[in-house]
Amino acid sequence: DSGVTQTPKHLITATGQRVTLRCSPRSGDLSVYWYQQSLDQGLQFLIQYYNGEERAKGNILERFSAQQFPDLHSELNLSSLELGDSALYFCASSVQAEGTQYFGPGTRLTVL
Amino acid sequence: GQNIDQPTEMTATEGAIVQINCTYQTSGFNGLFWYQQHAGEAPTFLSYNVLDGLEEKGRFSSFLSRSKGYSYLLLKELQMKDSASYLCAVRSDYKLSFGAGTTVTVRA
């Protein structure tokens, strides 16, 4: 158990819908990262927040957005969902902006 | 951008040693990580190298050569539970880029 928590564990929804994934970092960690992992793409970095501010952006679609709240938990919002968005979404956290990242258990999103 | 290469699959016998190679090309380098991932589960941190040389941690060791853009993960005394995917990841400008992973199968 890494200490990073994610909810929900599973999510099944339809195309065109919007969902919110939630992540709580390890106690004391200031940085949160979001990743998408699909079978054909591997683990892809989406976005990073550090102490409430966006720090780095990866291959995140415009339909996706994220934020980190004052209590340091983070949410990833996915809208206008498409079949291809079906994937495992992982959150990771680290103490510093460039520290070792520890991953949460992931949210498995299925878009039907 | 990042270009990270590692073999797709490797098979080894219980009790043996396996070496997983990773080569990378990057516009900037600030450390190399190895993670273990069992199917459907979260990646688990194994090792971190930022300077050249060997880092040993129990049955697992990791080596880095920055001039060659090369790292390897050495798994010793293989156990059945070591059957998993091993991900090489390079950090650059706050971003961690992952290789596609090497699936290691340990046979009895």
Interface residues (C-beta under 8 A of the other chain):
Chain A: S2 Y33 G42 L43 Q44 F45 Q48 R55 A56 G58 L88 F90 A97 E98 T100 Q101 Y102 F103 G104 P105 G106 R108
Chain B: N30 G31 F33 Y35 G40 E41 A42 P43 T44 F45 Y48 L87 R91 D93 Y94 K95 L96 S97 F98 G99 A100 G101
